[in-house]
Amino acid sequence: MGIEGMQASLRNNKRDRKSIFDNKKEITDATFGEFIDHKKMTEYEFHEFQKKLKKENAERQKKFLIKSVLSVSLFIAVAIYFLFFY
């Protein structure tokens, strides 16, 4: 009952293991079923759409950067005030 017995035991007791991702079902929030796109974009429209998205993303990143820098500088100013002047 050496190694062959252990291998036989493992082979006989083998089970199908399911991942937690196997049980996930596709969730749709559509009330009337799946969305079907009847209007197809032309190549030019798609290119313009991509440019518009890039421009909006760049503006959003600039706003986020400005807000982040201002909030960090305000936090540092408050911390310096409490450390040295309070």
C-alpha positions in Angstrom: 0.0 0.0 0.0 2.7 2.4 -0.9 2.6 5.1 -3.5 0.3 3.2 -5.8 -2.3 3.0 -3.1 -2.1 6.7 -2.4 -2.5 7.5 -6.1 -5.4 5.1 -6.5 -7.1 6.8 -3.5 -6.6 10.2 -4.9 -7.9 9.1 -8.3 -11.0 7.4 -6.8 -11.8 10.4 -4.5 -11.4 13.0 -7.2 -14.2 15.4 -7.6 -15.1 18.2 -10.0 -14.1 21.5 -8.4 -16.2 24.5 -9.4 -14.8 28.0 -9.3 -16.8 30.7 -7.7 -16.9 32.4 -11.1 -18.8 29.4 -12.6 -22.0 30.2 -10.7 -22.1 33.8 -11.9 -24.9 34.5 -14.4 -25.0 37.4 -16.8 -26.9 40.3 -15.3 -29.0 42.5 -17.6 -30.8 45.5 -16.4 -32.7 45.9 -19.7 -36.5 45.8 -19.3 -37.2 44.9 -22.9 -34.4 42.3 -23.5 -31.0 42.8 -25.1 -30.0 46.0 -26.8 -29.8 45.8 -30.5 -28.0 48.6 -32.3 -29.9 49.4 -35.5 -27.9 52.5 -36.4 -24.4 51.7 -37.3 -21.7 54.4 -37.2 -19.8 55.2 -40.3 -16.0 55.2 -40.1 -15.9 59.0 -40.0 -18.6 59.2 -37.3 -16.7 56.7 -35.2 -13.5 58.7 -35.6 -15.2 61.9 -34.5 -16.8 60.0 -31.6 -13.3 58.8 -30.5 -11.9 62.3 -30.7 -14.8 63.6 -28.6 -14.3 60.9 -26.0 -10.5 61.7 -25.8 -11.2 65.4 -25.4 -13.8 64.8 -22.6 -11.4 62.4 -20.8 -8.6 64.9 -21.0 -10.8 67.6 -19.5 -11.9 65.3 -16.7 -8.3 64.4 -15.9 -7.3 68.0 -15.8 -10.2 68.8 -13.4 -9.3 65.9 -11.2 -5.6 66.9 -11.1 -6.5 70.5 -10.2 -8.8 69.3 -7.4 -6.3 66.8 -6.1 -3.5 69.4 -6.0 -5.6 71.9 -4.3 -6.9 69.5 -1.7 -3.4 68.1 -0.9 -2.0 71.6 -0.6 -4.9 72.7 1.7 -4.3 69.6 3.8 -0.5 70.4 4.1 -1.3 74.0 5.0 -3.7 72.9 7.7 -1.2 70.4 9.0 1.6 73.0 9.1 -0.7 75.4 10.9 -1.5 72.9 13.6 2.1 71.7 14.0 3.7 75.1 14.3 1.1 77.8 15.2 -1.4 76.0 17.4 
